[in-house]
Amino acid sequence: MDSIEVYTYEAAVSILADKEKWHPTNKETADHSLPFIIASTLLNKDFWVNNYNDIRNKQIIALMDKIHITELKEYTAQYPEKLPIRLEVKCRGKTLESEIEIPKGHYRNPMTDREIESKFVRLTGITDTLEDMWTMEDREVVELV
């Protein structure tokens, strides 16, 4: 990849791309680092908890150096009702673009029950207690132990 242009709202720039976020040294900083999340996702073609093991991955660090993050005033005006972001990835003379106004999981774009179940199973590896997960708030503590 030659360069990655990121256009987003002010809070994403000032909070998720401040100076500390360009060189995360731990999971807590990487978890709030827009450059790390973008670079790791592009290299791994997915983002999951195991991506945090790559904090010192030289490929990710090199890719982060190719990222430029810019605030767009029209995106800032939409925040927090929308969390707009546009990526332009330039590679070998071609530009690939992707834009999202409201990411999955935002209260205005909630996950489906199937997506929640899939995430639960991916996080826990547990498949036989999905019914318990959906009825947990209706149960006594002793029923869940």
DSSP file with accessible surface (Angstrom, degrees, kcal/mol):
  #  RESIDUE AA STRUCTURE BP1 BP2  ACC     N-H-->O    O-->H-N    N-H-->O    O-->H-N    TCO  KAPPA ALPHA  PHI   PSI    X-CA   Y-CA   Z-CA
    1    1 A M              0   0   70      0, 0.0    90,-0.3     0, 0.0     3,-0.1   0.000 360.0 360.0 360.0 136.4    0.0    0.0    0.0
    2    2 A D        -     0   0   98     88,-2.9     2,-0.3     1,-0.3    89,-0.2   0.885 360.0 -18.2 -86.1 -44.4    1.3    3.4   -0.9
    3    3 A S  E     -A   90   0A  21     87,-1.6    87,-3.1     2,-0.0     2,-0.4  -0.985  48.6-146.2-160.1 158.2   -0.9    5.6    1.3
    4    4 A I  E     -Ab  89  67A   0     62,-2.4    64,-2.6    -2,-0.3     2,-0.5  -0.975  14.0-163.2-132.4 114.2   -4.0    5.5    3.4
    5    5 A E  E     -Ab  88  68A  33     83,-2.7    83,-2.5    -2,-0.4     2,-0.5  -0.869   6.7-167.8 -98.7 129.9   -6.1    8.7    3.7
    6    6 A V  E     -Ab  87  69A   0     62,-2.9    64,-3.1    -2,-0.5     2,-0.5  -0.979   4.2-170.3-121.5 126.9   -8.6    8.7    6.5
    7    7 A Y  E     +Ab  86  70A  43     79,-2.7    79,-2.4    -2,-0.5     2,-0.2  -0.973  27.6 132.9-117.8 128.3  -11.3   11.4    6.7
    8    8 A T  E     -Ab  85  71A   1     62,-2.3    64,-2.6    -2,-0.5    68,-0.3  -0.818  50.9 -62.5-156.2-169.0  -13.3   11.6    9.9
    9    9 A Y    >>  -     0   0   27     75,-0.6     4,-1.7    -2,-0.2     3,-0.6  -0.453  49.7-103.3 -92.0 162.5  -14.8   13.9   12.6
   10   10 A E  H 3> S+     0   0   82      1,-0.2     4,-3.0     2,-0.2     5,-0.3   0.869 116.0  54.6 -55.7 -45.4  -12.9   16.0   15.1
   11   11 A A  H 3>>S+     0   0    9      1,-0.2     4,-2.4     2,-0.2     5,-0.7   0.886 107.4  51.5 -61.7 -36.2  -13.3   13.7   18.2
   12   12 A A  H <>5S+     0   0    3     -3,-0.6     4,-1.1     3,-0.2     5,-0.4   0.908 113.6  45.3 -65.5 -38.9  -11.8   10.8   16.2
   13   13 A V  H  X5S+     0   0   40     -4,-1.7     4,-0.9     3,-0.2    -2,-0.2   0.957 119.5  38.7 -68.9 -49.0   -8.8   12.9   15.2
   14   14 A S  H  <5S+     0   0   53     -4,-3.0    -2,-0.2    -5,-0.1    -3,-0.2   0.798 130.5  27.2 -77.1 -26.2   -8.2   14.4   18.7
   15   15 A I  H  <5S+     0   0   94     -4,-2.4     3,-0.4    -5,-0.3    -3,-0.2   0.853 129.5  33.7-101.5 -45.9   -8.9   11.3   20.8
   16   16 A L  H  <<S+     0   0   43     -4,-1.1    18,-2.8    -5,-0.7    -3,-0.2   0.517 128.2  34.7 -92.8  -6.9   -8.2    8.3   18.5
   17   17 A A  S  < S+     0   0   12     -4,-0.9    -1,-0.2    -5,-0.4    -3,-0.1   0.079  81.0 132.6-136.4  27.3   -5.3    9.8   16.6
   18   18 A D  S >> S-     0   0   58     -3,-0.4     3,-1.2    -6,-0.1     4,-0.6  -0.171  77.7 -85.1 -71.0 173.5   -3.5   12.0   19.1
   19   19 A K  G >4 S+     0   0  190      1,-0.3     3,-1.3     2,-0.2     4,-0.3   0.867 127.6  53.8 -51.2 -43.4    0.3   11.7   19.4
   20   20 A E  G >4 S+     0   0  115      1,-0.2     3,-1.2     2,-0.2    -1,-0.3   0.835 100.2  62.3 -62.8 -31.7    0.3    8.8   21.8
   21   21 A K  G <4 S+     0   0   22     -3,-1.2    15,-0.4     1,-0.3    -1,-0.2   0.628  90.0  67.4 -75.6 -11.3   -2.0    6.7   19.5
   22   22 A W  G << S+     0   0   60     -3,-1.3    -1,-0.3    -4,-0.6    -2,-0.2   0.635 111.8  31.5 -83.2 -11.6    0.6    6.6   16.7
   23   23 A H  S <  S-     0   0  128     -3,-1.2    -1,-0.2    -4,-0.3    -2,-0.1  -0.436  80.6-175.2-140.9  63.2    3.0    4.4   18.8
   24   24 A P        -     0   0   12      0, 0.0    -3,-0.1     0, 0.0     3,-0.1  -0.348  10.7-178.3 -65.7 139.7    0.9    2.2   21.1
   25   25 A T        +     0   0   90      1,-0.1     2,-0.3    31,-0.0    31,-0.1   0.398  65.4  31.5-116.0  -2.3    2.9    0.2   23.5
   26   26 A N  S  > S-     0   0   61      1,-0.1     4,-2.5    29,-0.1     3,-0.3  -0.956  84.8-103.1-149.6 168.4    0.1   -1.7   25.2
   27   27 A K  H  > S+     0   0   89     -2,-0.3     4,-2.6     1,-0.2     5,-0.2   0.871 115.7  59.1 -62.0 -37.9   -3.4   -3.1   24.5
   28   28 A E  H  4 S+     0   0  128      1,-0.2     4,-0.4     2,-0.2    -1,-0.2   0.893 112.1  38.9 -62.6 -39.5   -5.1   -0.2   26.3
   29   29 A T  H >4 S+     0   0   14     -3,-0.3     3,-1.4     2,-0.2    -2,-0.2   0.918 115.5  51.8 -76.5 -42.5   -3.6    2.4   24.0
   30   30 A A  H >< S+     0   0    0     -4,-2.5     3,-1.8     1,-0.3     7,-0.2   0.865 100.7  63.9 -61.3 -33.7   -3.9    0.3   20.9
   31   31 A D  T 3< S+     0   0   59     -4,-2.6    -1,-0.3     1,-0.3    -2,-0.2   0.741 111.5  36.4 -62.9 -22.3   -7.6   -0.3   21.7
   32   32 A H  T <  S+     0   0   94     -3,-1.4     2,-0.7    -4,-0.4    -1,-0.3   0.054  93.1 108.4-117.8  23.5   -8.1    3.5   21.2
   33   33 A S    <>  -     0   0    0     -3,-1.8     4,-2.7     1,-0.2     5,-0.2  -0.874  46.4-169.7-108.3 105.7   -5.6    4.0   18.3
   34   34 A L  H  > S+     0   0   21    -18,-2.8     4,-2.6    -2,-0.7     5,-0.3   0.927  89.5  51.6 -60.0 -42.9   -7.3    4.6   15.0
   35   35 A P  H  > S+     0   0    0      0, 0.0     4,-2.6     0, 0.0     5,-0.2   0.929 112.3  46.1 -61.4 -42.1   -4.0    4.2   13.1
   36   36 A F  H  > S+     0   0    1    -15,-0.4     4,-3.0     2,-0.2     5,-0.3   0.940 113.1  48.8 -64.1 -46.8   -3.3    0.8   14.8
   37   37 A I  H  X S+     0   0   49     -4,-2.7     4,-2.2    -7,-0.2     5,-0.2   0.924 114.5  45.5 -61.8 -42.2   -6.8   -0.5   14.2
   38   38 A I  H  X S+     0   0   13     -4,-2.6     4,-2.5    -5,-0.2     5,-0.2   0.959 116.3  44.5 -65.9 -49.7   -6.8    0.5   10.5
   39   39 A A  H  X S+     0   0    0     -4,-2.6     4,-2.3    -5,-0.3     5,-0.2   0.932 115.6  47.4 -62.6 -45.0   -3.3   -0.9    9.8
   40   40 A S  H  X S+     0   0    0     -4,-3.0     4,-2.7    -5,-0.2     6,-0.4   0.905 112.5  49.5 -64.4 -40.9   -3.9   -4.1   11.7
   41   41 A T  H  X S+     0   0   48     -4,-2.2     4,-1.8    -5,-0.3     5,-0.5   0.922 110.8  49.7 -65.2 -42.9   -7.3   -4.6   10.0
   42   42 A L  H  < S+     0   0   49     -4,-2.5    -2,-0.2    -5,-0.2    -1,-0.2   0.918 116.3  41.6 -63.3 -41.9   -5.8   -4.1    6.6
   43   43 A L  H  < S+     0   0   55     -4,-2.3    -2,-0.2    -5,-0.2    -1,-0.2   0.889 124.7  35.1 -73.8 -37.8   -3.0   -6.5    7.2
   44   44 A N  H  < S-     0   0   70     -4,-2.7    -2,-0.2     2,-0.3    -1,-0.2   0.520  96.4-134.2 -93.3  -9.1   -5.0   -9.2    8.9
   45   45 A K  S  < S+     0   0  184     -4,-1.8     2,-0.3    -5,-0.2    -3,-0.2   0.707  84.6  49.8  61.4  20.8   -8.2   -8.7    6.9
   46   46 A D  S    S-     0   0   70     -5,-0.5     2,-0.4    -6,-0.4    -2,-0.3  -0.942  75.1-133.7-171.0 159.7  -10.1   -8.7   10.2
   47   47 A F        +     0   0   48     -2,-0.3     2,-0.3    -3,-0.1    -6,-0.1  -0.983  39.3 141.3-130.7 125.0  -10.0   -7.1   13.6
   48   48 A W    >   -     0   0   47     -2,-0.4     3,-2.2     1,-0.0     4,-0.4  -0.899  65.7 -82.1-148.3 176.1  -10.3   -9.2   16.7
   49   49 A V  G >  S+     0   0   83      1,-0.3     3,-1.4    -2,-0.3     4,-0.2   0.819 122.1  63.4 -58.6 -30.8   -8.8   -9.4   20.2
   50   50 A N  G >  S+     0   0   90      1,-0.3     3,-1.7     2,-0.2    -1,-0.3   0.712  84.1  77.4 -69.8 -15.2   -5.8  -11.3   19.0
   51   51 A N  G X  S+     0   0    5     -3,-2.2     3,-2.1     1,-0.3    -1,-0.3   0.802  80.3  69.9 -62.1 -27.0   -4.8   -8.3   16.8
   52   52 A Y  G X  S+     0   0   24     -3,-1.4     3,-1.1    -4,-0.4    -1,-0.3   0.709  83.4  70.4 -66.9 -15.5   -3.5   -6.7   20.0
   53   53 A N  G <  S+     0   0  139     -3,-1.7     3,-0.4     1,-0.2    -1,-0.3   0.650  90.6  64.1 -69.7 -13.8   -0.7   -9.3   20.0
   54   54 A D  G X   +     0   0   39     -3,-2.1     3,-2.0    -4,-0.2    -1,-0.2   0.134  61.1 118.8 -97.1  19.1    0.7   -7.4   17.0
   55   55 A I  T <  S+     0   0   15     -3,-1.1    -1,-0.2     1,-0.3    -2,-0.1   0.874  85.8  36.5 -55.7 -35.2    1.4   -4.1   18.7
   56   56 A R  T 3  S+     0   0  177     -3,-0.4     2,-0.3   -31,-0.1    -1,-0.3   0.281  83.6 134.4-102.1  11.7    5.1   -4.4   17.9
   57   57 A N    <>  -     0   0   46     -3,-2.0     4,-2.4     1,-0.2     3,-0.3  -0.462  51.2-146.4 -64.3 120.8    4.6   -6.0   14.4
   58   58 A K  H  > S+     0   0  176     -2,-0.3     4,-2.5     1,-0.2     5,-0.2   0.819  96.3  55.9 -62.5 -31.9    7.0   -4.2   12.1
   59   59 A Q  H  > S+     0   0  132      2,-0.2     4,-2.2     1,-0.2    -1,-0.2   0.908 109.4  46.0 -67.0 -40.5    4.5   -4.5    9.1
   60   60 A I  H  > S+     0   0    0     -3,-0.3     4,-2.7     2,-0.2    -2,-0.2   0.928 112.7  49.9 -67.4 -43.7    1.8   -2.8   11.1
   61   61 A I  H  X S+     0   0   67     -4,-2.4     4,-1.5     1,-0.2    -2,-0.2   0.932 111.9  48.5 -60.9 -43.0    4.1    0.0   12.3
   62   62 A A  H  < S+     0   0   52     -4,-2.5     4,-0.4     1,-0.2    -1,-0.2   0.902 112.1  48.8 -64.7 -39.1    5.3    0.6    8.7
   63   63 A L  H >< S+     0   0   11     -4,-2.2     3,-1.7     1,-0.2     4,-0.3   0.893 104.9  58.3 -69.2 -37.2    1.7    0.7    7.5
   64   64 A M  H >< S+     0   0    6     -4,-2.7     3,-1.6     1,-0.3    -1,-0.2   0.866  98.2  61.7 -59.1 -33.4    0.8    3.1   10.3
   65   65 A D  T 3< S+     0   0  108     -4,-1.5    -1,-0.3     1,-0.3    -2,-0.2   0.685 100.4  54.7 -66.7 -16.0    3.5    5.5    8.9
   66   66 A K  T <  S+     0   0   82     -3,-1.7   -62,-2.4    -4,-0.4     2,-0.4   0.413  88.4 101.0 -95.9   1.3    1.5    5.6    5.6
   67   67 A I  E <   -b    4   0A   7     -3,-1.6     2,-0.4    -4,-0.3   -62,-0.2  -0.724  48.2-173.5 -93.3 134.5   -1.7    6.7    7.3
   68   68 A H  E     -b    5   0A  92    -64,-2.6   -62,-2.9    -2,-0.4     2,-0.5  -0.999   8.2-159.3-124.0 128.8   -2.9   10.3    7.2
   69   69 A I  E     -b    6   0A  28     -2,-0.4     2,-0.4   -64,-0.2   -62,-0.2  -0.942  11.9-179.1-116.3 127.5   -5.9   11.3    9.2
   70   70 A T  E     -b    7   0A  59    -64,-3.1   -62,-2.3    -2,-0.5     2,-0.3  -0.973  23.8-128.9-129.2 136.1   -7.9   14.5    8.4
   71   71 A E  E     -b    8   0A  58     -2,-0.4     2,-0.5   -64,-0.2   -62,-0.2  -0.648  16.6-156.2 -79.9 136.2  -10.9   16.1   10.0
   72   72 A L    >>  -     0   0   29    -64,-2.6     4,-2.2    -2,-0.3     3,-0.8  -0.978  11.7-144.6-110.4 125.1  -13.8   17.0    7.7
   73   73 A K  H 3> S+     0   0  151     -2,-0.5     4,-2.2     1,-0.3     5,-0.2   0.864 100.7  56.3 -57.4 -36.9  -16.0   19.7    9.1
   74   74 A E  H 3> S+     0   0  110      1,-0.2     4,-0.6     2,-0.2    -1,-0.3   0.838 108.5  47.8 -67.4 -29.5  -19.1   18.2    7.5
   75   75 A Y  H X> S+     0   0   10     -3,-0.8     4,-0.8   -67,-0.2     3,-0.8   0.896 109.2  53.2 -73.5 -40.8  -18.3   14.9    9.4
   76   76 A T  H >< S+     0   0   41     -4,-2.2     3,-0.9   -68,-0.3    -2,-0.2   0.893 103.8  57.4 -60.5 -37.5  -17.8   16.8   12.7
   77   77 A A  H 3< S+     0   0   87     -4,-2.2    -1,-0.2     1,-0.2    -2,-0.2   0.769 105.4  51.4 -65.2 -24.4  -21.2   18.4   12.2
   78   78 A Q  H XX S+     0   0   55     -3,-0.8     4,-1.8    -4,-0.6     3,-0.5   0.650  90.3 136.8 -85.8 -18.2  -22.8   14.9   12.1
   79   79 A Y  T <<  +     0   0   98     -3,-0.9     4,-0.1    -4,-0.8   -69,-0.0  -0.508  62.3  12.8 -74.7 138.5  -21.1   13.7   15.3
   80   80 A P  T 34 S+     0   0   75      0, 0.0    -1,-0.3     0, 0.0    -2,-0.1  -0.966 124.0  56.7 -97.3   1.9  -22.3   12.1   17.6
   81   81 A E  T <4 S+     0   0   97     -3,-0.5     2,-0.3     1,-0.1    -2,-0.2   0.826 125.1  20.3 -61.6 -31.0  -25.5   11.1   15.8
   82   82 A K     <  -     0   0   56     -4,-1.8    20,-0.2    -7,-0.2    -1,-0.1  -0.952  65.8-151.4-131.8 155.3  -23.2    9.6   13.2
   83   83 A L        -     0   0   41     18,-2.3    17,-0.1    -2,-0.3    -7,-0.1  -0.587  30.1-170.6-122.3  67.5  -19.6    8.5   13.3
   84   84 A P        +     0   0    0      0, 0.0   -75,-0.6     0, 0.0     2,-0.3  -0.290  12.6 166.7 -70.5 144.0  -18.6    9.0    9.7
   85   85 A I  E     -AC   8 100A  35     15,-2.3    15,-2.5   -77,-0.2     2,-0.4  -0.976  14.7-166.5-152.2 138.8  -15.3    7.8    8.4
   86   86 A R  E     -AC   7  99A  53    -79,-2.4   -79,-2.7    -2,-0.3     2,-0.4  -0.999   6.2-162.6-129.5 130.2  -13.9    7.5    4.8
   87   87 A L  E     -AC   6  98A  36     11,-3.0    11,-2.1    -2,-0.4     2,-0.5  -0.930   5.6-170.3-110.7 138.3  -10.8    5.5    3.9
   88   88 A E  E     -AC   5  97A  26    -83,-2.5   -83,-2.7    -2,-0.4     2,-0.6  -0.963   8.6-166.8-125.9 109.2   -9.0    5.9    0.6
   89   89 A V  E     -AC   4  96A  17      7,-3.1     7,-2.8    -2,-0.5     2,-0.5  -0.885   3.7-160.4-101.1 119.8   -6.3    3.2    0.2
   90   90 A K  E     +AC   3  95A  73    -87,-3.1   -88,-2.9    -2,-0.6   -87,-1.6  -0.893  20.5 160.5-104.7 125.3   -3.8    3.9   -2.6
   91   91 A C  E >   - C   0  94A  36      3,-2.8     3,-1.9    -2,-0.5    -2,-0.0  -0.950  64.6 -17.8-149.2 121.3   -1.9    0.9   -3.9
   92   92 A R  T 3  S-     0   0  222     -2,-0.3     3,-0.1     1,-0.3    -1,-0.0   0.882 127.4 -47.8  51.8  44.8   -0.1    0.5   -7.2
   93   93 A G  T 3  S+     0   0   79      1,-0.2     2,-0.3     0, 0.0    -1,-0.3   0.443 118.6 105.3  82.1  -2.7   -1.9    3.3   -8.9
   94   94 A K  E <   -C   91   0A 158     -3,-1.9    -3,-2.8     2,-0.0     2,-0.5  -0.837  56.2-149.1-110.7 151.5   -5.3    2.3   -7.8
   95   95 A T  E     -C   90   0A  69     -2,-0.3     2,-0.5    -5,-0.2    -5,-0.2  -0.981   7.1-166.0-121.4 124.9   -7.5    3.8   -5.1
   96   96 A L  E     -C   89   0A 120     -7,-2.8    -7,-3.1    -2,-0.5     2,-0.4  -0.931  12.8-164.1-106.7 132.2  -10.0    1.8   -3.1
   97   97 A E  E     +C   88   0A 129     -2,-0.5     2,-0.3    -9,-0.2    -9,-0.2  -0.912  14.3 175.6-120.6 147.6  -12.5    3.7   -1.1
   98   98 A S  E     -C   87   0A  73    -11,-2.1   -11,-3.0    -2,-0.4     2,-0.4  -0.982   5.7-174.2-146.9 136.2  -14.8    2.8    1.7
   99   99 A E  E     -C   86   0A  98     -2,-0.3     2,-0.4   -13,-0.2   -13,-0.2  -0.997   4.2-178.1-135.3 137.6  -17.2    5.1    3.7
  100  100 A I  E     -C   85   0A  81    -15,-2.5   -15,-2.3    -2,-0.4    -2,-0.0  -1.000  10.2-178.8-133.0 132.7  -19.3    4.4    6.8
  101  101 A E  S    S+     0   0   90     -2,-0.4   -18,-2.3     1,-0.3    -1,-0.1   0.824  83.1  20.6 -94.4 -41.9  -21.6    6.9    8.4
  102  102 A I  S    S-     0   0   33    -20,-0.2    -1,-0.3     6,-0.1     3,-0.1  -0.934  83.0-141.9-132.2 106.9  -22.9    4.7   11.3
  103  103 A P    >   -     0   0   45      0, 0.0     3,-1.9     0, 0.0     6,-0.2  -0.268  32.5 -88.9 -69.9 155.7  -20.8    1.7   12.3
  104  104 A K  T 3  S+     0   0  103      1,-0.2     3,-0.1     4,-0.1     7,-0.1  -0.397 115.9  34.2 -60.9 132.9  -22.3   -1.6   13.3
  105  105 A G  T 3  S+     0   0   49      4,-2.6    -1,-0.2     1,-0.5     6,-0.1   0.148  84.9 124.3 102.4 -17.7  -23.0   -1.7   17.0
  106  106 A H  S X  S-     0   0   26     -3,-1.9     3,-2.4     3,-0.5    -1,-0.5  -0.431  78.4-110.9 -67.0 150.3  -23.8    2.0   17.2
  107  107 A Y  T 3  S+     0   0  149      1,-0.3    -1,-0.1     2,-0.1    -3,-0.0   0.785 120.9  51.6 -60.8 -21.4  -27.2    2.6   18.8
  108  108 A R  T 3  S+     0   0  111      1,-0.2    -1,-0.3    -5,-0.1    -4,-0.1   0.500 120.7  33.5 -91.7  -2.5  -28.5    3.7   15.4
  109  109 A N  S <  S-     0   0   55     -3,-2.4    -4,-2.6    -6,-0.2    -3,-0.5  -0.465  88.3-175.0-144.4  63.9  -27.2    0.6   13.7
  110  110 A P        -     0   0   82      0, 0.0     2,-0.1     0, 0.0    -4,-0.1  -0.200  29.0-103.2 -68.4 156.4  -27.5   -2.2   16.3
  111  111 A M        -     0   0   55     -6,-0.1     2,-0.1     1,-0.1    -2,-0.0  -0.456  37.5-116.0 -70.3 148.8  -26.2   -5.7   15.9
  112  112 A T     >  -     0   0   71     -2,-0.1     4,-2.5     1,-0.1     5,-0.2  -0.376  28.4-105.7 -76.9 165.0  -28.8   -8.3   15.1
  113  113 A D  H  > S+     0   0  104      1,-0.2     4,-2.7     2,-0.2     5,-0.2   0.908 123.9  52.8 -58.0 -40.4  -29.4  -11.2   17.5
  114  114 A R  H  > S+     0   0  197      1,-0.2     4,-2.5     2,-0.2    -1,-0.2   0.907 108.8  49.0 -63.4 -40.1  -27.6  -13.5   15.2
  115  115 A E  H  > S+     0   0   68      2,-0.2     4,-2.4     1,-0.2    -1,-0.2   0.901 111.1  50.0 -66.5 -38.7  -24.6  -11.1   15.2
  116  116 A I  H  X S+     0   0   61     -4,-2.5     4,-2.7     2,-0.2    -2,-0.2   0.931 111.8  48.0 -64.7 -44.6  -24.6  -10.9   19.0
  117  117 A E  H  X S+     0   0   54     -4,-2.7     4,-2.7     2,-0.2     5,-0.2   0.926 111.3  50.7 -61.3 -43.8  -24.7  -14.7   19.3
  118  118 A S  H  X S+     0   0   77     -4,-2.5     4,-2.6     1,-0.2    -2,-0.2   0.919 111.7  47.0 -61.8 -42.1  -21.9  -15.0   16.8
  119  119 A K  H  X S+     0   0  100     -4,-2.4     4,-2.6     2,-0.2     5,-0.2   0.921 111.3  51.8 -66.5 -42.6  -19.7  -12.5   18.7
  120  120 A F  H  X S+     0   0   50     -4,-2.7     4,-2.6     2,-0.2     6,-0.4   0.941 112.5  45.2 -57.6 -48.1  -20.5  -14.2   22.0
  121  121 A V  H  X S+     0   0   40     -4,-2.7     4,-3.1     1,-0.2    -2,-0.2   0.921 112.8  50.9 -64.7 -41.7  -19.5  -17.6   20.6
  122  122 A R  H  < S+     0   0  115     -4,-2.6    -1,-0.2    -5,-0.2    -2,-0.2   0.892 115.5  42.7 -64.5 -37.4  -16.3  -16.1   19.0
  123  123 A L  H  < S+     0   0   96     -4,-2.6    -2,-0.2    -5,-0.2    -1,-0.2   0.874 131.2  21.3 -74.3 -38.7  -15.3  -14.5   22.3
  124  124 A T  H  < S-     0   0   65     -4,-2.6    -3,-0.2    -5,-0.2    -2,-0.2   0.709  85.1-134.4-105.5 -25.8  -16.1  -17.4   24.6
  125  125 A G     <  +     0   0   59     -4,-3.1     2,-0.5    -5,-0.4    -4,-0.2   0.485  63.7 132.7  78.2   2.6  -16.2  -20.5   22.5
  126  126 A I        +     0   0   68     -6,-0.4    -1,-0.3     1,-0.1    -2,-0.2  -0.765  20.2 157.7 -93.4 126.7  -19.4  -21.4   24.3
  127  127 A T    >   +     0   0   94     -2,-0.5     3,-0.7    -3,-0.1    -1,-0.1   0.585  62.7  67.6-118.1 -17.4  -22.3  -22.6   22.1
  128  128 A D  T 3  S+     0   0  135      1,-0.2     3,-0.1     2,-0.1     4,-0.1   0.468  96.8  52.2 -90.5   1.7  -24.5  -24.6   24.4
  129  129 A T  T 3>  +     0   0   43      1,-0.1     4,-1.9     2,-0.1    -1,-0.2   0.107  64.8 117.2-123.2  25.3  -25.7  -21.7   26.7
  130  130 A L  H <> S+     0   0   37     -3,-0.7     4,-1.8     1,-0.2     5,-0.2   0.899  78.2  53.7 -60.6 -38.6  -27.0  -19.2   24.1
  131  131 A E  H  > S+     0   0  127      1,-0.2     4,-1.3     2,-0.2    -1,-0.2   0.918 106.6  52.9 -61.8 -40.3  -30.5  -19.5   25.6
  132  132 A D  H  > S+     0   0   54      1,-0.2     4,-0.7     2,-0.2     3,-0.3   0.894 105.1  55.7 -60.5 -38.8  -29.1  -18.7   29.0
  133  133 A M  H >< S+     0   0   33     -4,-1.9     3,-0.7     1,-0.2     4,-0.3   0.927 108.7  46.5 -60.4 -43.0  -27.4  -15.6   27.6
  134  134 A W  H 3< S+     0   0   81     -4,-1.8    -1,-0.2     1,-0.2    -2,-0.2   0.728 120.5  37.5 -74.9 -20.9  -30.8  -14.3   26.3
  135  135 A T  H >< S+     0   0   28     -4,-1.3     3,-1.5    -3,-0.3     4,-0.3   0.284  81.1 112.1-113.2  11.3  -32.7  -15.0   29.5
  136  136 A M  G X< S+     0   0   95     -3,-0.7     3,-1.7    -4,-0.7    -1,-0.1   0.873  74.5  54.3 -55.3 -43.9  -30.0  -14.1   32.0
  137  137 A E  G 3  S+     0   0  146     -4,-0.3    -1,-0.3     1,-0.3    -2,-0.1   0.712 105.7  55.2 -69.4 -14.7  -31.7  -11.0   33.4
  138  138 A D  G <  S+     0   0  122     -3,-1.5    -1,-0.3     2,-0.1     2,-0.3   0.418  97.8  83.7 -93.0   0.0  -34.8  -13.1   34.1
  139  139 A R  S <  S-     0   0   76     -3,-1.7     2,-0.2    -4,-0.3     3,-0.0  -0.702  78.6-113.7-108.7 158.5  -33.0  -15.6   36.2
  140  140 A E    >>  -     0   0  133     -2,-0.3     3,-1.0     1,-0.1     4,-0.8  -0.552  33.3-115.3 -79.8 151.8  -31.9  -15.9   39.8
  141  141 A V  H >> S+     0   0  114      1,-0.3     3,-1.3    -2,-0.2     4,-0.8   0.899 115.0  58.5 -56.2 -40.8  -28.2  -15.9   40.4
  142  142 A V  H 34 S+     0   0  121      1,-0.3     3,-0.3     2,-0.2    -1,-0.3   0.800  99.0  59.5 -64.6 -25.8  -28.3  -19.4   41.8
  143  143 A E  H <4 S+     0   0  110     -3,-1.0    -1,-0.3     1,-0.2    -2,-0.2   0.776 105.8  48.5 -70.0 -25.3  -29.8  -20.7   38.5
  144  144 A L  H <<        0   0   73     -3,-1.3    -1,-0.2    -4,-0.8    -2,-0.2   0.603 360.0 360.0 -92.8 -12.2  -26.7  -19.5   36.6
  145  145 A V     <        0   0  151     -4,-0.8    -3,-0.0    -3,-0.3     0, 0.0  -0.443 360.0 360.0 -83.3 360.0  -24.1  -21.0   38.9
